Amino acid sequence: MNKTETNASRRKLLKGVSAFTAMLGTGLSFSAHAAEVDHSMMNHDLPIDPHLEELMDYVLECIKMAEICQQHAMHMFQMGDTKLADCALATQELLVVSKALLTLTANNSKHLKGYLTVAVTITESCAKECEKFAEDHIQCKDSAEACYDAVEFYKAFLEACKKA
């Protein structure tokens, strides 16, 4: 081992020790702060808004079916069949948007309504793409149905928000 490698190894070791020490100190300060917080005045029994919970259920079902569809497409690719490539791309976009939508819904974000309009467009696009293969692939059929169900609910949710 030459001098340059030894110095690089020492630097890596010191960086690692420094990072670990910082992480350990932060963890201790967070836990010490948590012990000081008075939780007795908090109402832990407040449920999530039922409409938001229902929205989350539709998003989760859409994610589940899209993951299954995506896995099926990957299996087809492994066998040399690339007919589902556009479907896989649409599903990938759907997954990204849906996972973000899930987080925004859980947080009852002020951006939820605006983001939901984007989610409608991408979810419809994925449903249409999956529908092209629904006769030959049950995974695509299930994903398309979940997407269409979600789009229907998303639109109803947005409509209810306008009235409120």
C-alpha positions in Angstrom: 0.0 0.0 0.0 1.5 3.3 -1.0 1.3 6.7 0.9 -1.6 8.0 -1.3 -3.7 4.9 -0.6 -3.0 5.1 3.1 -4.0 8.8 3.3 -7.2 8.0 1.3 -8.0 5.2 3.6 -7.5 7.4 6.7 -9.7 10.1 5.2 -12.5 7.6 4.5 -12.2 6.2 8.1 -12.3 9.8 9.6 -15.3 10.7 7.4 -17.0 7.6 8.5 -16.3 8.2 12.2 -17.4 11.8 11.9 -20.6 10.9 10.2 -21.4 8.2 12.8 -20.6 10.6 15.7 -22.9 13.3 14.1 -25.6 10.8 13.6 -25.3 9.4 17.1 -25.4 12.9 18.6 -28.4 13.9 16.5 -30.3 10.8 17.6 -29.6 11.5 21.2 -30.8 15.1 20.9 -34.0 14.0 19.2 -34.7 11.4 21.8 -34.0 13.9 24.6 -36.3 16.5 23.0 -39.0 13.9 22.6 -38.9 13.2 26.3 -39.5 16.9 27.0 -42.6 17.2 24.8 -45.9 17.1 26.7 -48.2 14.8 24.7 -51.1 14.9 27.3 -52.8 17.8 25.4 -52.7 16.1 22.0 -55.8 14.3 20.7 -54.4 11.1 19.3 -58.0 9.8 18.6 -58.6 12.1 15.7 -59.2 9.9 12.7 -58.1 10.8 9.2 -60.8 12.4 7.1 -62.9 9.5 5.6 -62.7 11.0 2.1 -58.9 11.2 2.3 -58.8 7.7 3.6 -61.0 6.5 0.7 -58.7 8.4 -1.7 -55.7 6.6 -0.3 -57.5 3.3 -0.8 -57.9 4.0 -4.5 -54.3 5.1 -4.8 -53.0 2.1 -3.0 -55.1 -0.3 -5.2 -53.8 1.4 -8.3 -50.2 1.1 -7.1 -50.7 -2.6 -6.2 -52.1 -3.5 -9.6 -49.5 -1.3 -11.4 -46.7 -3.1 -9.6 -48.1 -6.5 -10.6 -48.5 -5.2 -14.2 -44.9 -3.8 -14.2 -43.5 -7.1 -12.9 -45.4 -9.0 -15.7 -43.9 -6.7 -18.3 -40.4 -7.3 -16.9 -41.0 -11.0 -17.1 -42.1 -10.6 -20.8 -39.0 -8.6 -21.5 -36.9 -11.4 -20.0 -38.5 -13.8 -22.5 -37.6 -11.4 -25.4 -41.2 -10.1 -25.9 -41.1 -6.3 -25.9 -44.8 -5.6 -26.9 -45.5 -4.3 -23.4 -42.8 -1.6 -23.5 -45.2 1.3 -23.8 -47.4 -0.2 -21.2 -44.4 -0.6 -18.9 -43.4 3.1 -19.4 -46.9 4.3 -18.7 -47.0 2.1 -15.6 -43.7 3.5 -14.4 -45.1 7.0 -14.7 -48.3 6.0 -12.9 -46.3 4.5 -10.0 -44.2 7.7 -9.6 -47.3 9.9 -9.6 -49.4 7.6 -7.4 -46.7 7.3 -4.7 -46.4 11.1 -4.5 -50.2 11.3 -4.5 -50.4 8.9 -1.6 -48.0 11.1 0.4 -49.8 14.3 -0.4 -53.1 12.7 0.6 -51.8 11.4 3.9 -50.6 14.9 4.7 -53.8 16.5 3.4 -51.5 18.8 1.4 -52.7 22.2 0.2 -51.4 21.0 -3.2 -53.5 17.9 -3.2 -56.2 19.2 -5.6 -53.8 20.6 -8.1 -51.7 17.4 -8.1 -54.8 15.2 -8.3 -55.6 16.8 -11.7 -52.2 15.7 -13.0 -52.7 12.3 -11.5 -56.0 12.0 -13.4 -54.3 12.6 -16.7 -51.5 10.1 -16.1 -53.7 7.5 -14.6 -56.1 7.7 -17.6 -53.1 7.4 -19.9 -51.9 4.3 -18.1 -55.4 2.7 -18.2 -55.7 3.3 -21.9 -52.2 1.7 -22.5 -52.9 -1.3 -20.3 -56.3 -1.8 -21.9 -54.6 -2.5 -25.2 -53.3 -5.7 -23.7 -56.2 -6.6 -21.4 -57.4 -9.5 -23.6 -54.1 -11.3 -23.5 -52.7 -10.4 -20.1 -54.8 -10.5 -16.9 -52.3 -8.3 -15.2 -52.9 -5.5 -17.7 -56.6 -6.0 -17.5 -56.5 -5.7 -13.7 -54.3 -2.7 -13.8 -56.5 -0.9 -16.4 -59.6 -1.6 -14.2 -57.9 -0.3 -11.1 -56.8 2.8 -13.0 -60.2 3.5 -14.4 -61.8 3.1 -10.9 -59.2 5.4 -9.5 -59.8 8.0 -12.2 -63.5 7.9 -11.6 -63.0 8.4 -7.8 -60.4 11.1 -8.4 -62.8 13.1 -10.6 -65.6 12.7 -8.0 -63.2 13.8 -5.3 -62.2 16.9 -7.2 -65.9 17.7 -7.9 -66.7 17.4 -4.2 -63.8 19.7 -3.4 -65.2 22.4 -5.7 -68.6 22.3 -4.0 -67.1 22.5 -0.5 
